[in-house]
Amino acid sequence: MIIVPEKEIPSNILKDSVLAHIAAAYFSVSKQLERKTQCSATRGFILSTLRDGATLNQNQIATALGLDRTVVHRSIKTMVKEGLVSEKKAEVGRAIQISLTRKGTSYRKRLIEARRAADLTVRKELSAKDRSTLVVLLERIAELTF
């Protein structure tokens, strides 16, 4: 059963669309993880781009994620206030370099643990054959050109 508010994807659309089912599943998983971790997908994606000691400016982060610069800017400002990331003026140019703080690294590790726990739940619910089939089908869909 897919947990998705009816107002998000109407049942008549779900009935007739494979892509709507994929979107509904993604929406459900994202919302459940967001509720569990208290971390939006945008924040999680930003934290992911700053892994392994990476230092990037806001434009680089927005470009890498394919997100609007304003959305990234707002999220980063909040994350700076929470002590998850730090800002430092670049040695050259006007860019402000963003990097994870110790607190941000720890927070990111907790998010990864929550995602891995969710993944383990999926692995327990689906047989190895079902998981393999699902991954193959998702890869095929991702490669399609519309």
C-alpha atoms as one frame of an Amber mdcrd trajectory, in Angstrom:
protein
   0.000   0.000   0.000   1.370   3.411  -0.971   0.960   6.091   1.666   0.275
   9.254  -0.292  -2.304  11.923   0.426  -5.091  11.742  -2.143  -4.728  15.428
  -2.929  -1.116  14.804  -4.036  -1.807  12.164  -6.700  -5.480  11.450  -7.411
  -6.429   7.766  -7.520  -7.686   8.015 -11.111  -4.205   9.127 -12.184  -2.538
   6.372 -10.151  -4.845   3.843 -11.794  -3.664   4.765 -15.285  -0.008   5.732
 -14.796   3.116   3.750 -14.053   5.056   6.993 -13.585   2.512   8.244 -11.061
   3.079   5.058  -9.033   6.832   5.637  -9.104   6.294   9.232  -7.974   3.887
   8.133  -5.234   6.367   5.557  -3.925   9.168   8.137  -3.918   6.908  10.673
  -2.202   5.920   8.152   0.455   9.489   7.071   1.190  10.709  10.685   1.255
   7.971  11.828   3.628   8.481   8.888   5.975  12.230   9.515   6.161  11.665
  13.245   6.595   9.296  12.623   9.522  11.674  10.121  11.097  14.827  12.243
  10.741  13.291  15.740  10.894  15.388  16.557   7.836  14.016  17.718   4.499
  15.239  16.143   1.286  16.841  19.467   0.298  18.887  19.599   3.500  19.870
  15.963   3.091  21.000  16.554  -0.488  23.054  19.597   0.571  24.702  17.624
   3.365  25.476  14.873   0.876  27.267  17.266  -1.498  29.512  18.363   1.366
  30.631  14.854   2.308  34.249  13.824   2.716  35.440  17.324   3.580  34.146
  18.969   0.398  33.989  22.758   0.391  31.665  24.295  -2.194  29.922  27.597
  -2.729  26.139  27.890  -2.894  26.064  28.079  -6.699  28.137  24.903  -7.001
  25.798  23.116  -4.597  22.679  24.321  -6.431  24.126  23.287  -9.794  25.239
  19.879  -8.557  21.785  19.190  -7.138  19.770  20.808  -9.912  18.014  22.974
  -7.332  17.048  26.639  -7.378  19.801  28.829  -5.896  17.303  30.601  -3.619
  16.158  27.290  -2.135  19.760  26.285  -1.502  20.598  29.726  -0.045  17.689
  29.580   2.425  18.504  26.051   3.512  22.162  26.891   4.019  21.345  30.000
   6.079  19.200  27.848   8.386  21.882  25.177   8.557  24.497  27.806   9.469
  22.274  29.016  12.338  21.916  25.408  13.530  25.672  24.891  13.381  25.521
  22.145  10.741  27.593  24.013   8.135  30.038  26.886   8.228  30.620  29.729
   5.809  34.002  31.143   4.895  34.873  33.788   2.318  36.797  32.335  -0.595
  40.422  33.397  -0.947  39.671  34.599  -4.482  36.428  36.173  -5.667  33.229
  36.899  -3.795  31.977  33.347  -3.257  31.274  32.073   0.222  32.601  28.559
   0.771  30.347  26.145   2.633  31.575  23.111   4.546  30.235  20.687   7.119
  30.960  21.338  10.770  31.627  18.547  13.233  27.970  18.785  14.254  26.930
  18.609  10.574  29.073  15.538   9.995  27.488  13.824  12.985  24.000  14.861
  11.832  24.716  13.513   8.331  25.842  10.185   9.818  22.511   9.895  11.680
  20.653  10.535   8.400  22.658   7.818   6.668  21.865   5.397   9.505  18.133
   6.165   9.169  18.276   5.627   5.397  20.145   2.349   5.849  17.573   1.173
   8.401  14.781   1.998   5.938  16.667   0.171   3.199  17.008  -2.853   5.475
  13.236  -2.839   5.991  12.731  -2.896   2.227  15.271  -5.695   1.889  13.395
  -7.748   4.502  10.025  -7.167   2.839  11.125  -8.004  -0.717  12.702 -11.233
  -1.837  16.126 -11.086  -3.461  14.470 -11.765  -6.814  11.903  -8.982  -6.290
  14.639  -6.522  -5.297  16.708  -7.427  -8.320  13.713  -7.089 -10.642  12.751
  -3.749  -9.101  16.249  -2.322  -9.531  16.474  -3.518 -13.132  13.071  -2.029
 -13.956  13.884   1.297 -12.275  17.180   1.487 -14.164  15.373   0.818 -17.455
  12.817   3.521 -16.702  15.569   5.986 -15.739  17.271   5.417 -19.095  14.127
   6.145 -21.137  13.898   9.299 -23.191  10.528  11.040 -23.230
